[in-house]
Amino acid sequence: MPQADRQGAPAGVPEGDAVRSVQAAGGAPLSGAGWARPGNRARRIALLVVVATVIYALDQVSKFLVVKFLEHEEPLTVVPGALVLTVIRNAGAAFSIGTGMTIVFTVIALTVVVAIVRTARQLRSLPWAITLGLLLGGAVGNLTDRIFRSPAPFQGHVVDFIQAFPVTRFPVFNVADSAIVCGGVLAVFLAWRGYQIDGTRQTEEETSGSGAEQAAEPAGNESRAETRGEVPEQTREQTREQAGDRSRERADG
C-alpha cells in the first residue's frame, strides 16, 4: 500500500502530478493563465456590476453636464485638432449609424442587456467580468437615453458629444459608445486566445492533442485486437480461401 506524504500525495508520485490529480478530482480546470484563473462566481459578478455601474455613472453624468452647459452653444475645443466637445442628438446606433431606426436599436439594446445578465450566471473569469461590465454599462447608458429622452419613450435620441480629430470627420460619440467598443474588442481578443466565460482556457495544444488522440484510437484498437488474437473478418475469409485452395491441390495431386 502506498504511503501518503505530509501534503497528501501518494509516495512515488511527483508533486506536480499529485497537484493536477487533486485539481481534476475537485473539478478545477487544468488550463488557463494566472490572470484569467477561475475564481469565485460571486466576486466576478460583483466586479461586473462595479465596472458597469462606473461606466453608467460616467456616461450619465457627462451627458447631463454637456446638455446643461454646452447644448446650443459653440463647440468647445479641449485639445486643438484632437478633441472637441459638441452636443448632438443621435437617433441611430453608436457613432450615428442607422439614424431613423431608433425603436429597432432600443429592442437590440434590451436584448443585449438580457443576454449579458443571463451569461453572468456562468461567470468565473476576471477578464470576462471586466468585458461584460463594459458592455453592460455602455448598453444600459444608451438604453436610458432611448427610453427617457425626447422625442418619445423608447424612441429617445442618444446624446453624443465627443468629437475626436475633427479633421477626419470621425462620428461624434459618447462614453457609453467607447465602453461598448472597448468591450467588443476585449471579447474578440479573449475568444481568440481561448479564454472562456467560466475561467477555463481552450488552447491550440489541447485541440490538436484531442485530434491526435482520436486519430490514434483506431490504430490502437487494431493493435489491441491483434494482441488478443482477434482477427478481422476479411482476414479470416482470406485464410479460409487459402485453406480451400490447398485442399483442392492435394485432391488433384
N, C-alpha and C positions, 0 to 999 in steps of 0.2 A: 504493500500500500504506500503511495507517495505521501510524503510528509509535507504539510503546508508550512511555509516560512512565515515570518512576522508580518509580512504585507498581505498574506492570504493567498499567495501564488504557490502552486504545487512545486515541489522540489524538481529541479531539472528543466523547468520551463523558463525560457528567457523572460526577463521582466517586461519588455515591450509586448511580447505575445500575450503575457498574462493581462496586461492593461487592456489590450484590444479585446481579449476574451471577455473581460468584465464589462467593457463598454457594449459589446454585442449582446451579452446576456441581459443587460439593463435596458436595451433598446436605444442606446445612444448612437448617433451616426458616427461612422468611422472616417468621414472625409469632411473637408471644409477648413478654410483658413481661420486663424485665431480671431481676426476682426469680424468674421461672419459666423462665428461658432454659435450653435443653437443656445438659447437662453430661456429664462422663464417667460412664458407667454404673457403673463400679466404685465411684466416690466416692459416688454416690447410694445404691447398695446398702449401702455401709459406713455411711452416715448412717441408713438404715432400721434396720440392725442395732443401731446405738448407741442410737437412740431406743427401740426395742423392748426392749433389754437394761435400760435405765434404768427404764422403766415396769415391767418384770417384777420387777426387784430391789426397787423401792419397794413394789410390791404384796405380794411375798412377805415382805419384812422387816416391813412394817406388820402383816400378818396374824399373823406369828409373835409379835410383841410384844403385840398385843391379846389373842391367845389365852392367852399365858403370864401376863399381868398383869391382864386385865380380864374374862376369861370367868368366869361365875358370880359376878361382882361387880356392885355397883350401877353404873348408867350414870354415866360421868364427864362432867360439864359443862365444856366448854372455853370456849365463848362463850355466856353465858346467853341463851336464846331463839333462838340461831342455830346452834350446833354442839354436839352431844352424841356421845360415843363409847359405843356399846352393842353388844356382840357377839351376833350371831345366826348360825345355820346355815341357809343358803338352799339348798333342793333344786331351785329353779327357775332362771329366767334372770335377767338383770340386773334390779335393783330388785324382786326377789322375785316376778317374773312367771312363771306357769306351774309352780307347785310340783307335784310328782308326776310330772314328765316329765323327770327327770334324765338318763336314758340318751339321750333324744332330743336334748337340748341338748348333751350330750357329743359326739354324732355331728355336730351342726351346727358346734360349735366346731372339731372336727377338719377339717371341710370348709372352713371359713373360713381356717384356717391354711394348708392346702394351696393354696387359691386365691390367697392373698396371696403365697406363695412362688413360684408359677407366674407371677403378674403381674409380680413383681420382675424377671423376665428382660427386660422392655421398659422398665424404669425409667430415665428420664433427667431427671426433673423434681424440683427441690428441694422444693416444697410437697407433692408426692405422696409423696416419700420420708418426710417427717415424718408425713403422714397414715397411710400404710401402717404406719409404725413404731408409731404409737399403737394402731392396730387390732391389729397382730400382738402387741405386748406385752400388751395387755389380754386378748386371746383366749387366749394361752398362760398368762397368770396364772390365769384362772379354770379353764382346762382342767387345770392342775396340781392344783387342788383337787378337781376331779371325778374325776381318775384316782387320786389317792393318799390322799385323806381318807376318813374313815368316812362311811357305814356299810359301803361295799364298793368295790372297784376299779371305775372308770368310772361309779360311782353316788354318788360323794362329794358332800357338801354344801359349797357355797362359803361362805367366811367373809365376812360383811358386818359393818361396824362404824361407818360414818359416817352419822349422822342429822342432816340439815340442816333447820333451822327445825321443831322437833318439833311446834309448834302446828298446822302444816299437814298433819301425818301423812304427810309425804313418805317413800317407802320408803327403808329403810336400804340403803346401797351400800358399795362399796369402791373402791380406787384403780384396779383393772382396769376396773370399770364406768365410771368417769369417763373413762378413756382411750378406751374404745370409743365413748362418746357424743361426745367431742370429735373423734375421728377420723371418725365418721359425719357430723357437722356440716361438718367441713372437706371431706370427699369431696363432699357435696352442693353446697357453695359452689364448689369447683373445677370440678365438672361443669357447674354453672350458668354460670360465667364462661368455659367453653370450654377450660379447661386440660386437656391430655391427659397420659397416663402417660409418653409418650415426650418430653415437654417442649414440644411444639408447642401452638398455641392456635388453635381454630376460632372466628373472630369472626363477628358478625352481618353485617358488611360483606362478608366473604368469601362467606358463604352467600347473601346477596341478590345479590352480584355474579355468582355462578355461575348463579343463576336468570335474571338479566337476559341473560347471555351465551347461555344455552340458548334463551331466548325470541327473541333477536335472530338466532339462527342461521338459522331458516327464511327470514326476510326477506332475510338476506344471501345465501343460496343463490339466491333468486329474482332478486335484483339481478345476481349473477354470471351466472346463466343468460341474462338479457336482454342483458348486456354481450357474452357470447359468441355471441349470436344464436340461442340455443336457445329455442324457443317451446313452451310446454306443448301436450300432445296435444289438449286441449279447444279451445285457440285455433286449432290447425291445422284441426280439424274445422269450426269456425265459418267459417274462411276459405274452405274448400272448398265449403261450402254456399252462401256468398255468391257465389262464382265461378260455381257451377252455376245460381243464380237469374239472374245477369246473362246467362249463355249462353242460357237459355230465353227471356228477354225479347227478346234480339236475334233469336232464331229466330221468335218470334211477330211481331216487327216486320217 
